[in-house]
């Protein structure tokens, strides 16, 4: 027997559902939630002790990837790869953008939003854009109907909060960002459902990039400090978005994807992986990825196939019956998402640091051919920070050695030769600045050193 409170909840939910138009099955809704500096090991379903019940449930009801890669080990380049489906160096964003920069993602590039606009989608970007803050580069000029958020990282000043192209707060209040982003996202989902139009929501969160901040509801509640507080609030936000989709009666017609732009910075966990943000060890670029779509993605699946953010644009475009304007570097990974396959054929995936090609992955193998002499965010020696060729390539079996602890190049010379040839082929297709940087990098001299260490430049 229903009590009065349950009856009111049930009738309210029913009235809301009937107020929404029937979904268009030929144009599924798409939601991409993208965290900033969230590590591979920072979610409960990836082994963390941080409480993430909504994301854990999302994984239990969908699919979780264990070999999913960001587009770069730092912010702006990774976001350009996601938006365009292309390597960041091909998309024209090889480095982090700052408030003093006047450029952004080139106008010749096509974003997911622009692709979906050709199919009549409503589009919203809410959160950290970081692909240019001048009006010609803001989301509203790149296929999004509206934008609400900070155009770059929260440690950069001025820390504008923008509504479309207007600055509404000169210094955004960090403690309220996640709730405000969430409220705006939920409202957009409800408005789109009422209009009966397919929607694309891109939600690139500000956190857990430093400086960290959480609302009073979450501050001090995690046993793992402020970082834990922030991640638990992000998990809450995901729960609110999923609930809004369900209330709108759109759950069975909505693909929701959750991931991160790179590995953890000073805090956070890369789990069993080696390295952190700013480096091409897997801890800097392998990130959590969860996908949820009850009618199309089987429950409780775990995928070990190699995939990455560059694959999202081509995959979404095909699902929605759209065509991208520029050639993709990513591929359609729907066979992985739908669990029709555990792996897909693809060319070697390159790990880039700036313009420098340092590693490549194919199947279980990862080769290192170059590395910076100094890790990022560390004091730079008088000789400067440079990408140096390794005295000899290092090869790691990531299925058996996820921490990249044991170099097996000597035991697998054919694999090394094949991967080096593949790198050469992909580099040959890259823009001239990448080819020049590759030639310069590989012509430098380094002295012998222990495998896995930072290379040292040879004396002149």
C-alpha positions as CSV (number, residue, x, y, z in Angstrom):
1,X,0.0,0.0,0.0
2,X,1.4,3.4,-1.0
3,X,1.7,6.0,1.8
4,X,1.0,9.7,0.9
5,X,4.6,10.6,0.3
6,X,5.3,7.7,-2.0
7,X,2.0,8.4,-3.9
8,X,3.0,12.0,-4.4
9,X,6.5,11.0,-5.6
10,X,5.0,8.5,-8.0
11,X,2.4,10.8,-9.5
12,X,4.9,13.6,-9.8
13,X,7.4,11.4,-11.7
14,X,4.6,10.1,-13.9
15,X,3.4,13.7,-14.8
16,X,7.0,14.7,-15.5
17,X,7.5,11.8,-17.8
18,X,4.3,12.4,-19.7
19,X,5.3,16.0,-20.2
20,X,8.3,15.0,-22.2
21,X,8.1,14.2,-25.8
22,X,8.8,10.7,-27.1
23,X,12.5,10.1,-27.9
24,X,13.8,10.0,-31.4
25,X,15.4,6.6,-31.6
26,X,17.4,7.5,-34.8
27,X,19.2,10.3,-33.0
28,X,20.3,9.2,-29.5
29,X,21.2,11.7,-26.9
30,X,24.9,12.0,-26.0
31,X,26.4,13.1,-22.7
32,X,30.2,13.3,-22.2
33,X,31.3,14.0,-18.6
34,X,35.0,14.8,-18.6
35,X,37.0,15.4,-15.4
36,X,40.2,17.3,-15.1
37,X,43.3,15.5,-13.6
38,X,41.3,12.5,-12.3
39,X,43.6,9.5,-12.0
40,X,43.0,5.9,-13.2
41,X,42.8,4.8,-9.6
42,X,40.5,7.4,-8.2
43,X,37.1,5.7,-8.5
44,X,35.7,2.9,-6.4
45,X,35.2,0.6,-9.4
46,X,38.9,1.1,-10.3
47,X,40.1,0.2,-6.8
48,X,39.9,3.5,-4.9
49,X,38.8,3.9,-1.3
50,X,37.1,7.2,-2.3
51,X,33.3,6.6,-2.2
52,X,31.9,6.8,-5.8
53,X,28.6,4.9,-5.6
54,X,27.0,6.6,-8.7
55,X,30.0,5.9,-10.9
56,X,30.3,2.4,-9.5
57,X,26.6,1.8,-10.3
58,X,27.1,3.3,-13.8
59,X,29.9,0.8,-14.4
60,X,27.7,-2.1,-13.0
61,X,24.9,-1.1,-15.4
62,X,27.2,-0.5,-18.4
63,X,30.8,-1.0,-19.4
64,X,34.2,-0.1,-17.8
65,X,37.3,0.3,-19.9
66,X,40.7,-0.7,-18.5
67,X,42.9,0.5,-21.4
68,X,41.4,3.8,-22.4
69,X,43.7,6.8,-23.2
70,X,43.4,10.5,-23.0
71,X,44.7,12.5,-26.0
72,X,47.7,13.9,-24.1
73,X,49.1,14.0,-20.6
74,X,48.0,17.7,-20.2
75,X,44.7,19.6,-20.5
76,X,44.2,21.6,-23.7
77,X,45.8,19.1,-26.1
78,X,43.7,16.3,-24.6
79,X,40.5,18.3,-25.0
80,X,41.3,19.1,-28.6
81,X,41.7,15.4,-29.4
82,X,38.3,14.6,-27.8
83,X,36.5,17.4,-29.6
84,X,38.0,16.7,-33.1
85,X,38.8,12.9,-33.0
86,X,42.3,13.8,-34.2
87,X,45.8,13.9,-32.6
88,X,46.2,17.2,-30.8
89,X,49.1,18.1,-33.0
90,X,47.0,17.6,-36.1
91,X,44.2,19.6,-34.5
92,X,46.5,22.5,-33.8
93,X,46.6,22.4,-30.0
94,X,50.0,20.9,-29.0
95,X,50.3,22.6,-25.6
96,X,48.3,24.1,-22.7
97,X,46.6,27.4,-23.5
98,X,46.8,30.3,-21.1
99,X,44.8,33.5,-20.5
100,X,47.4,35.5,-22.4
101,X,47.0,33.4,-25.5
102,X,45.0,34.9,-28.3
103,X,44.3,31.7,-30.2
104,X,42.6,28.4,-29.6
105,X,41.3,25.4,-31.5
106,X,41.6,26.4,-35.1
107,X,38.4,27.2,-37.0
108,X,39.4,24.6,-39.6
109,X,38.7,21.9,-37.0
110,X,35.3,20.4,-36.5
111,X,34.0,19.6,-33.0
112,X,31.6,16.9,-32.0
113,X,29.0,19.6,-31.4
114,X,29.4,21.0,-34.9
115,X,29.0,17.5,-36.3
116,X,25.9,16.9,-34.3
117,X,24.4,20.2,-35.2
118,X,24.1,18.9,-38.8
119,X,21.6,16.4,-37.3
120,X,19.5,18.9,-35.5
121,X,20.9,18.4,-32.0
122,X,20.6,20.9,-29.1
123,X,24.0,21.4,-27.6
124,X,25.5,22.7,-24.3
125,X,29.0,22.9,-22.9
126,X,29.1,23.4,-19.2
127,X,32.4,23.5,-17.3
128,X,36.1,24.0,-18.3
129,X,36.5,24.6,-22.0
130,X,40.3,25.3,-22.3
131,X,40.4,25.6,-26.1
132,X,40.5,29.4,-26.4
133,X,38.8,32.2,-24.5
134,X,38.5,34.8,-27.2
135,X,34.9,34.9,-28.7
136,X,35.9,33.2,-31.9
137,X,37.2,30.2,-30.0
138,X,34.6,29.8,-27.3
139,X,32.1,26.9,-27.3
140,X,29.4,29.2,-28.8
141,X,31.5,29.6,-31.9
142,X,32.2,25.8,-32.1
143,X,28.8,24.2,-32.4
144,X,27.4,24.8,-28.9
145,X,24.1,26.7,-28.5
146,X,25.1,27.8,-25.0
147,X,28.1,27.8,-22.7
148,X,28.4,28.1,-18.9
149,X,31.7,27.7,-17.2
150,X,35.4,28.8,-16.8
151,X,37.2,29.0,-20.2
152,X,40.5,27.7,-18.7
153,X,42.0,26.1,-15.6
154,X,40.9,27.2,-12.2
155,X,44.6,28.1,-11.2
156,X,44.7,30.7,-14.0
157,X,43.7,34.3,-13.6
158,X,41.4,36.0,-14.1
159,X,39.1,33.1,-13.2
160,X,36.1,34.2,-15.2
161,X,32.8,32.5,-15.0
162,X,31.0,32.9,-18.3
163,X,27.5,32.7,-19.6
164,X,27.8,32.2,-23.4
165,X,30.3,35.0,-24.3
166,X,29.6,37.2,-21.3
167,X,31.7,37.3,-18.1
168,X,29.2,37.1,-15.3
169,X,31.8,36.7,-12.5
170,X,35.3,38.1,-12.6
171,X,36.5,35.5,-10.0
172,X,34.3,32.4,-9.9
173,X,33.6,31.0,-6.5
174,X,35.3,27.7,-6.5
175,X,33.2,26.0,-3.8
176,X,30.0,26.4,-5.8
177,X,31.3,25.4,-9.2
178,X,30.3,21.7,-9.2
179,X,26.7,22.3,-7.9
180,X,26.2,25.2,-10.4
181,X,27.5,23.1,-13.3
182,X,25.2,20.3,-12.3
183,X,22.1,22.5,-12.0
184,X,22.7,23.9,-15.4
185,X,23.3,20.4,-17.0
186,X,20.1,19.1,-15.4
187,X,18.0,22.0,-16.6
188,X,19.3,21.5,-20.1
189,X,18.4,17.8,-20.1
190,X,14.9,18.6,-18.9
191,X,14.4,21.4,-21.5
192,X,15.6,19.3,-24.3
193,X,13.4,16.4,-23.3
194,X,10.3,18.7,-23.2
195,X,11.2,20.1,-26.6
196,X,11.4,16.5,-28.0
197,X,14.8,17.3,-29.5
198,X,18.0,15.2,-29.3
199,X,20.7,16.7,-27.2
200,X,24.5,16.7,-26.8
201,X,25.7,17.7,-23.3
202,X,29.5,18.1,-22.9
203,X,30.3,18.5,-19.2
204,X,34.1,19.1,-18.7
205,X,34.4,19.5,-15.0
206,X,36.9,21.9,-13.4
207,X,38.0,19.3,-10.8
208,X,40.0,17.6,-9.4
209,X,42.4,20.1,-10.9
210,X,44.0,22.2,-8.2
211,X,43.2,24.4,-6.3
212,X,40.6,22.0,-4.8
213,X,37.3,23.2,-3.4
214,X,34.1,21.4,-2.4
215,X,30.7,22.7,-1.4
216,X,29.7,22.6,2.3
217,X,27.7,19.5,1.7
218,X,30.8,17.5,0.8
219,X,33.7,19.5,2.5
220,X,35.3,17.4,5.2
221,X,33.2,14.3,4.6
222,X,35.7,12.1,2.9
223,X,38.3,10.2,4.9
224,X,40.8,11.0,2.1
225,X,40.9,14.8,2.6
226,X,39.9,17.5,0.3
227,X,40.8,15.5,-2.8
228,X,38.4,12.8,-1.7
229,X,35.7,15.4,-0.9
230,X,36.0,16.8,-4.4
231,X,35.8,13.4,-6.1
232,X,32.8,12.4,-4.0
233,X,31.0,15.6,-5.1
234,X,31.8,14.8,-8.7
235,X,30.3,11.4,-8.2
236,X,27.2,13.1,-6.8
237,X,27.0,15.3,-9.9
238,X,27.2,12.2,-12.2
239,X,24.3,10.8,-10.1
240,X,22.2,13.9,-10.6
241,X,22.8,13.9,-14.4
242,X,21.9,10.2,-14.7
243,X,18.8,10.8,-12.6
244,X,17.7,13.7,-14.8
245,X,18.1,11.6,-17.9
246,X,15.9,8.9,-16.3
247,X,13.3,11.4,-15.1
248,X,13.1,12.7,-18.6
249,X,12.2,9.2,-19.9
250,X,15.4,9.3,-22.0
251,X,17.5,6.7,-20.3
252,X,17.1,4.1,-23.0
253,X,18.0,6.6,-25.7
254,X,21.0,8.3,-24.1
255,X,24.7,7.3,-24.2
256,X,26.5,8.7,-21.2
257,X,30.3,8.6,-21.2
258,X,32.6,9.4,-18.2
259,X,36.3,9.9,-18.4
260,X,39.3,12.2,-17.6
261,X,41.6,14.5,-19.6
262,X,44.8,13.0,-18.2
263,X,46.3,11.3,-15.2
264,X,46.5,12.8,-11.6
265,X,48.7,15.8,-10.8
266,X,50.2,16.1,-7.3
267,X,47.4,14.3,-5.5
268,X,45.2,11.5,-6.7
269,X,46.0,7.9,-7.8
270,X,47.2,6.4,-11.0
271,X,46.4,3.0,-9.5
272,X,48.8,0.3,-10.7
273,X,50.2,2.5,-13.4
274,X,53.5,4.2,-13.6
275,X,53.7,8.0,-13.9
276,X,51.4,11.0,-13.5
277,X,50.1,14.0,-15.4
278,X,52.6,15.6,-17.7
279,X,54.4,12.4,-18.7
280,X,54.0,9.6,-21.3
281,X,54.2,6.7,-18.8
282,X,50.7,5.2,-18.8
283,X,49.8,6.9,-15.5
284,X,49.9,10.2,-17.3
285,X,47.5,9.1,-20.1
286,X,45.5,6.0,-19.2
287,X,42.3,7.1,-17.6
288,X,39.0,5.7,-16.3
289,X,36.2,5.4,-18.8
290,X,32.7,4.3,-18.1
291,X,29.9,4.1,-20.7
292,X,26.2,3.7,-19.9
293,X,23.3,3.1,-22.3
294,X,20.8,0.6,-20.9
295,X,19.1,-0.4,-24.2
296,X,22.3,-0.8,-26.1
297,X,25.3,-1.5,-23.8
298,X,25.1,-4.8,-21.8
299,X,25.4,-4.6,-18.0
300,X,28.5,-5.2,-16.0
301,X,31.0,-5.5,-18.8
302,X,34.8,-4.8,-18.6
303,X,36.7,-4.0,-21.8
304,X,40.4,-4.5,-22.1
305,X,40.6,-3.3,-25.7
306,X,42.8,-0.3,-26.5
307,X,40.7,2.9,-27.1
308,X,40.8,6.6,-26.3
309,X,39.2,10.0,-26.4
310,X,40.0,10.4,-30.1
311,X,37.6,7.6,-30.8
312,X,34.6,9.3,-29.3
313,X,33.9,11.7,-32.2
314,X,33.9,9.1,-34.9
315,X,31.9,6.7,-32.8
316,X,29.3,9.3,-31.8
317,X,29.1,10.6,-35.4
318,X,28.3,7.1,-36.8
319,X,25.8,6.4,-34.0
320,X,23.9,9.6,-34.8
321,X,24.0,9.3,-38.5
322,X,26.4,12.2,-39.0
323,X,29.7,12.7,-40.9
324,X,32.8,14.5,-39.7
325,X,34.3,17.1,-42.0
326,X,38.0,16.3,-41.4
327,X,39.7,12.8,-41.5
328,X,39.7,11.2,-38.0
329,X,42.7,9.6,-36.3
330,X,40.3,7.9,-34.0
331,X,38.1,5.0,-35.0
332,X,34.6,3.8,-34.4
333,X,34.7,1.8,-31.1
334,X,31.0,0.8,-31.0
335,X,32.1,-2.9,-31.2
336,X,33.9,-2.4,-27.9
337,X,31.1,-0.4,-26.3
338,X,28.4,-2.9,-27.3
339,X,30.7,-5.8,-26.2
340,X,30.4,-7.3,-29.7
341,X,34.2,-7.5,-29.6
342,X,37.0,-7.2,-27.1
343,X,39.5,-5.6,-29.5
344,X,39.4,-3.7,-32.7
345,X,42.0,-3.3,-35.4
346,X,43.8,0.0,-35.4
347,X,47.1,1.6,-36.2
348,X,49.6,2.1,-33.4
349,X,48.5,4.8,-30.9
350,X,51.1,7.5,-30.4
351,X,51.9,9.2,-27.0
352,X,52.8,12.8,-27.6
353,X,54.3,15.4,-25.2
354,X,54.1,18.7,-27.0
355,X,55.2,18.1,-30.5
356,X,57.3,15.2,-29.4
357,X,56.4,11.6,-30.2
358,X,57.8,9.6,-27.3
359,X,55.9,6.2,-27.2
360,X,53.5,4.0,-29.1
361,X,51.1,1.3,-28.2
362,X,49.8,-1.6,-30.3
363,X,47.9,-4.4,-28.7
364,X,49.6,-5.3,-25.4
365,X,52.9,-3.8,-26.4
366,X,54.2,-0.3,-25.6
367,X,57.5,1.1,-26.9
368,X,59.3,4.1,-25.5
369,X,61.7,5.8,-28.0
370,X,62.2,9.1,-26.2
371,X,61.7,10.8,-22.9
372,X,62.2,14.2,-21.4
373,X,65.4,14.6,-19.4
374,X,63.4,16.3,-16.6
375,X,59.9,15.4,-15.5
376,X,57.4,18.3,-15.9
377,X,56.8,20.7,-12.9
378,X,60.4,20.0,-11.7
379,X,63.3,22.5,-11.7
380,X,64.9,22.7,-15.1
381,X,68.7,22.3,-15.4
382,X,70.9,24.8,-17.1
383,X,70.9,22.7,-20.3
384,X,67.1,23.1,-20.4
385,X,64.2,20.6,-20.6
386,X,64.4,18.5,-23.8
387,X,62.9,15.3,-25.3
388,X,65.8,12.9,-25.8
389,X,66.0,9.7,-27.7
390,X,66.5,6.7,-25.5
391,X,69.9,5.0,-25.8
392,X,67.9,2.0,-27.0
393,X,64.1,1.6,-27.2
394,X,62.3,0.1,-24.2
395,X,59.4,-2.3,-24.6
396,X,56.8,-3.1,-22.0
397,X,54.1,-5.8,-22.0
398,X,51.2,-3.8,-20.5
399,X,48.9,-6.9,-20.1
400,X,51.5,-8.5,-17.8
401,X,53.3,-5.4,-16.6
402,X,50.9,-2.5,-16.2
403,X,53.5,-0.5,-14.2
404,X,56.0,-0.6,-17.1
405,X,58.6,-2.0,-14.7
406,X,60.3,-4.6,-16.9
407,X,61.9,-3.8,-20.2
408,X,61.6,-6.8,-22.6
409,X,62.9,-5.2,-25.7
410,X,65.9,-7.6,-26.0
411,X,63.6,-10.6,-25.9
412,X,61.3,-9.2,-28.6
413,X,63.4,-7.6,-31.4
414,X,60.7,-8.1,-34.1
415,X,58.1,-6.3,-32.0
416,X,60.5,-3.4,-31.5
417,X,61.2,-3.2,-35.2
418,X,57.5,-3.3,-36.2
419,X,56.6,-0.6,-33.7
420,X,59.4,1.7,-34.8
421,X,58.3,1.3,-38.4
422,X,54.7,2.1,-37.5
423,X,55.8,5.2,-35.7
424,X,57.7,6.4,-38.8
425,X,54.6,5.8,-40.9
426,X,52.3,7.8,-38.7
427,X,54.8,10.6,-38.1
428,X,55.2,10.9,-41.9
429,X,51.4,11.8,-42.1
430,X,51.7,14.5,-39.4
431,X,52.0,18.3,-40.0
432,X,55.5,19.6,-40.7
433,X,56.2,20.9,-37.2
434,X,55.7,17.4,-35.8
435,X,58.0,15.9,-38.4
436,X,60.6,18.5,-37.7
437,X,60.4,18.0,-34.0
438,X,60.7,14.2,-34.5
439,X,63.8,14.6,-36.6
440,X,65.3,17.0,-34.1
441,X,64.5,14.7,-31.1
442,X,65.9,11.6,-32.7
443,X,69.1,13.4,-33.8
444,X,70.0,14.4,-30.2
445,X,72.6,12.4,-28.3
446,X,72.0,10.8,-24.9
447,X,74.4,8.9,-22.7
448,X,73.7,5.3,-21.5
449,X,71.5,5.1,-18.4
450,X,69.4,2.5,-16.6
451,X,66.2,1.4,-18.4
452,X,63.2,3.4,-17.1
453,X,65.3,6.4,-15.9
454,X,65.3,9.9,-17.3
455,X,67.8,10.1,-20.2
456,X,70.7,12.5,-19.8
457,X,72.0,14.6,-22.7
458,X,75.5,13.8,-24.0
459,X,78.1,16.5,-23.3
460,X,78.9,18.7,-26.3
